[in-house]
Amino acid sequence: MRHFGHVAPEVRQRLFHREPCDFTADSPARLLAAALGATLYSPATRPRLAEDIVKQTGRGVVSMVLCLEDSIGDADVLAGEENLVRQFAELAERISDADLPLLFIRVRRPDQIPDLVRRIGPAVRLLSGFVLPKFTQERGMPFLEALAVAEAAAGRRLFAMPVLESPELLYRESRVETLEGIFRAVDKHRERVLALRLGVTDFCSSYGLRRAPDMTAYDVQVVASVIADVVNMLGRADGTGFTVTGPVWEYFRVQERMFKPQLRRSPFLEGQAEELREALIEHSMDGLLREITLDQANGLLGKTCIHPSHVLPVHALSVVSHEEFSDAQDILRPELLGGGVLRSAYTNKMNEVKPHRAWAERTLLRAEAFGVANEDIGFVELLAAGNAG
């Protein structure tokens, strides 16, 4: 699979200076963590789940979570498990591994992990891992130990994606101790932890809050403070950190028309059906786009998504610009290992080699996963082409 792989090759050539790389579920963990992109959640009870997965793959989705936790009722858990077993068997029959996104199951209890691996049987080759809810050291260690047992039984690598969403993490008096415990747990199982996910909806619920569609998670100060501390203690660039993904965006449609003029002018829309044009305009995404931009500015990569319309905006904004790529390459030139300062090739900034090195390394990893845009290509062109694909 690859990002923008659903877009025609000739269109990709116009979009990209360097195209996104190909990757599989067996690719190095560092690349997969960077390539998760918009991780689309779906209730495990959906009767046509296998068909939905195939359809979303054709629309550019590269990672999905099949949820047995908050997205379904308590009484539906057993039915959800049975449905997952059936749907994985159907997927294994109808499609090859290489044509599927990275698939994860969000469980409620540790014992579900080895049980589901056993029941899914040979089709477990399609599974990339599990999402672990309300993760703390005390609650999370049994999940990680169960995953180790399941991995041995399956005979294949299975990743964990813990969700950081517990009240202990939110409350100021217990936050640092909770974060220290989470670090000890995930560090012990570092080879299995693909990324850490933020459960901002649960954070808001502890205070009876819900952000409006014109507000980002960073506008809710009690939530913003948690994100900052999670990145501070768990997202460091010194080799001890983990990939931390952005919080979910709850809204499907908003009424702002911020991008209407740009979309009407986009050359990628010329000659296409009016329905596509209007769909792009109606899916105006001011709040979502601002939050994705703030995610990236605060050290987060990728995003939890609960609606397919959110996927392409996340991916389009994850593509590395030609200017970013140029700066990163300059900073990492071998002859500059000793440090120094140089003017950017775009002559609009100074690049300091030592302070900007970690940023440059992360930028080139993102460039590998999402590609590098051509000089004249921006978000609107990437979004329009992705929708047309």
N, C-alpha and C positions, 0 to 999 in steps of 0.2 A: 504494500500500500504506500501511498504518498499523499501529502497535502496537495490539493488542487489536481489530483489525479483524475477527477471526473471531468476536467476541462479539456477540450480538444488540444492536441499537441501544438498545432499552429498558433492557437491563442496563447498557450503557455509561453511559446517562444517570444511573443510580443510583450508579454507581461514581465518576464523574468530575465534578469542579467545572469543569475544562476538559479536553476530550477530546484525545487525541494528534492531531497534524496528519497530513494526507496528504502523502506524498512519493513521488518516483519516482527512478529511477537518474540522472535529469538534474537533480535538485535541487542546491542549493548544497552544496559539499563540506563546509562546516562543519556543516550540518544532518545530512548523511549520516554523518559521523564520529560524531556524538552519537547517532544513531539505530541504529547497527549492532546494539546489544543483544547477545543471545546468538548468536554466529556459529557455526552448526552445521557441523561437518566431516563429510565423507562420502568414502570411498574412490572414486576415479574409475573403478574396475573394476566397480562394482555394475551388474548386467545390467539392472535396472529403475530406473536413476538418474533418468530424466525423471519416471517415475511417483512416485518417492520425493520429488522436489522439489515436485511438485504437492501431494502429501499433506501434507508438512511446512508448506507455505504455508498450507494450511487449518487448521493447528494453531497458527498464530501466528508462525512463523519468518519473519524479514525479511532475513536474510543467511546465506549458505552458502558454504563452501569445498569445492571438489571436488579431492581431494588425489591428486597423482601422486608425492608424496614419501614420508615415513616410514610412512604408513598402508598402503602396498603394497610388495611385494617387488621387488627389482631386476629380476627376470626378467619382471615384469608391467607394466613401464612402457609398452612399445609397445602392448600390448593396452589399457592404460588410456587412452592417447591416442586410439586408434581408437574406443574406446567413447565417449569424450567427444564426438568429432565426430558420431557417430551420435545420441547423446542430445540434443545441442543442436539437431540437425536435427529430431528428434521434437518437442522443446519448441516450436520455432518454428512447427510445423504445428498444434499442439493448443491453444496458450494465448497470450494477448496479453501484451505486455511488462509492462503495468501490474499483471498478476496474478501476477507472479513476484517472488521475493526478489532482493536484490542477490547476484549470482553471481560468485564468484572462483575461479580455478584456482591451486592451489599446484604450482609447477613445481620441477624439480631443477636445471635448467641455463638460462642466458640464451637460448640458441638455441631453446629450446622455445616461447618467447613469440611471436616473429613466425611461427614454423612453425605453431603451433596457430591463431593468428588467421587465417592464410591457409587452413588446412584447414577451419576451421569455416565460413568464407565468410559469406554474408549473415546467418546466425544469430548472428554476433558481436554483433549489436544487443542480445542478451540477456545479454552478458557485461559485468560492471562492472570487472573488472581481475584482477590476479594477486597471489598471496602469494609473497614472496621469502624463501627459507629461509636460516638461518645467516648473517644479514646483518652484514657489516662494511663499512668503506669499500672495502677492496681487493676483496672478493668481491661487494659489492653494486652497485658502479658499473656493471659490465657488464650486470646485470639491468635497472637503470634506463635505460641507454642502449638496450637491446633493446626495452624497453617504449615508449620514445619512437618508435622505428622502427615498431613494431607499431601504435601509436596513429595515426600518419600514414597507414599502409596501410589501417587500418580506417575512417578518417574519423570517428571518434568518441572521446570521452574514455574513457580506461582508467586506473584507479587502481592504485597499488602499495600493498601492506601488507607491509612488511618484518618478518620475525620475528627478534627479538633473542634468540639462544640459543647463541651461540658460546662456547667455552671462554675465548677472549681477554677476553670481557666478564665472565665469572665470576671469573677469577683477579685477585686484588687488584693485583698488580704491573703488569698491563696494562690494567686496567679504564678508567682515566681517559683514556688515550691512545685506546683503542678507542671510547669514547663520543664523544670529540672528533671522531674520524674519521667515525663514523656521522652525527653532526650535520652535518658538512660535506657528506656525500653526500646526505642527505635535504633539507637546506636548498637545495642546488643544484637539486633537482627538487621543490621544495615543492608546486607546483601539482598534482603527480601522487601525492603521498604522502597517502593518506586517513587512515591510522592506523598506529601501531607496535604489534606484537603481541609478547607475552612468551612465550618457550618454556621454561617452568620445568621440564618433564620432562627436557629436555636438561641444564639446570643440575644437577639432582639426579643425573643419570647420571654426571657427572664425578666425583662423590664416592661413587658406589654407594649413593645414598640414595633412599628412596621414602616419602612421607608417608602416614601411616595415615588411615583415613576420619574419624577424630575430630580430625585436625590440619589446619591450614591452611598455605598456603605461607609465611605470616608466622611460623609456629612453627619453621620451618627457618631458622635464623639466617643461614646462608651464602646462602640464596636471598633472604631478606628484605633483606639488605644490597644485593643487586643491584637489586631492585625500587626501593629507596629512591634509589639513585644514578641509575637510569634516569629516574625522575620528576624528580629534582633537576636533571639536565642536559638532558633532552629533553621534559619535560612542564610547563615553566614557563608561567605565565599572563600573561607580559609581551608576548605576541605572537610570541615566538620558538619556543614550544613546539608539540608535536603531541599529538593524542589518543593515549593509551597504554591498551591494553585489558588486562583481567585474565587471569591464567593459566588453563589448563585444569583442570577438576575430573575426576579419573579414575574415580570410583566411581559405579555406577548405583543401588545400593540400600545403605542402612545400616539398622541395627536400632533406633536411638534413636527414642523416641516423644515427643520434645519438644513437637511441635505437635499431638499427638492431641487433647487437650481443646479447643483452640481450633477445630480443624477440625470437631469434633462439634457445636460451638455455632454455627458459621457459618450465618447465615440464607440464604446462597446455596446451601447444601446441602439445605435443607428440600425434601422432596418428590422428591428425585432418587434414582436407583437406588443400592442398597447397594454395587454394584460400584464406582461412582465414589467413594463415601465411603471404602471400604477401600483403593482405589488411592491416594488422597491420603494416607491414614495410612501405608500401606506404603512410600510414597516419602518417608518422613521424611528431612529433609535438613539436619540440624543443622550438620554440617561445611561443606557447601556454602553454607548461608545465612550462616554466620559469615565464610566467605572472601569472599563477595560484599560483605558489609558492610565488611570490612577493605579490599577493593579500592577501594571508594568513598571510605573515610576516607583512603586513601593516594594519591588523585588519579587512580585508574584508572576507566575507563568502558567498560562492555561486558565480554564474557568469551568466551574460546574454549570451545566445548562439543563433546563427542564423543558425547552421548546426548540424544535428544529430551526426556527427562524433566527436563533441566536448563534448558530454554529459558524456561518460564514463571516459575520462581523468579527468574531474572535479570531478566526484564521486570517482574515484580511489585515487586521491590525497587528498580527504576529509576524507577518512578513517583514524582513529586514530591509530598510530603505537602502538605496545605493550609497547615500551619504554615510549612514551608520557603518555599512560594510567597508567603505573606503577608510574611515577613521580606524576601525578595528584592525584592519590589515596593516595600516601604518604603525599603530601602537605595538603590534606584535612582530615587527620586522626583526630578524635575528641580530642585526648589527646594533639594535637599540636595547639589548637586554640589560645593559648597565644603567639605563635610565636616560633622562633628558626631556626636553620639550620641543615640539615641532608644530608648525602651522599646518592646519588641515588642508587636504587637497582642495576642499571647497572654499578655502581662504576665509572662513567665517568663525573660526575658533582655534584655540590652542589645545593640542593633545599632550597631556603629561603622561609619559610612558609608564612610570611605576604606579601612580595612583589610579590610572585608568586601565591597568592590565586585566584585572578581574572582570571589569565590564566588557572589555574586548573579547576575552575568552568566552564569556557567556553569549555575547552577540554572534560570534562565529558558530557556536553550537546551535543557536536559534536559526541562523542562516542555513545551516545544514538541514534542519528539520523543515523549515517553512520557506526557504528560498530567499533570494535577493531580488528586489524589484528593479526593473530598468529605471534609468534616471527620470523619465517623464511619466512614470506610473505611480499612482497614489492609491489611497484606500478606496475611493469611489470606483476606479477602474477594476480593482481586484474584486470588490464586492459584486459589481455588475457582471463581470465575466464568470464569477463563481456561481451566481444565480442562473446565468444563461447556460452554464455547463450542465 
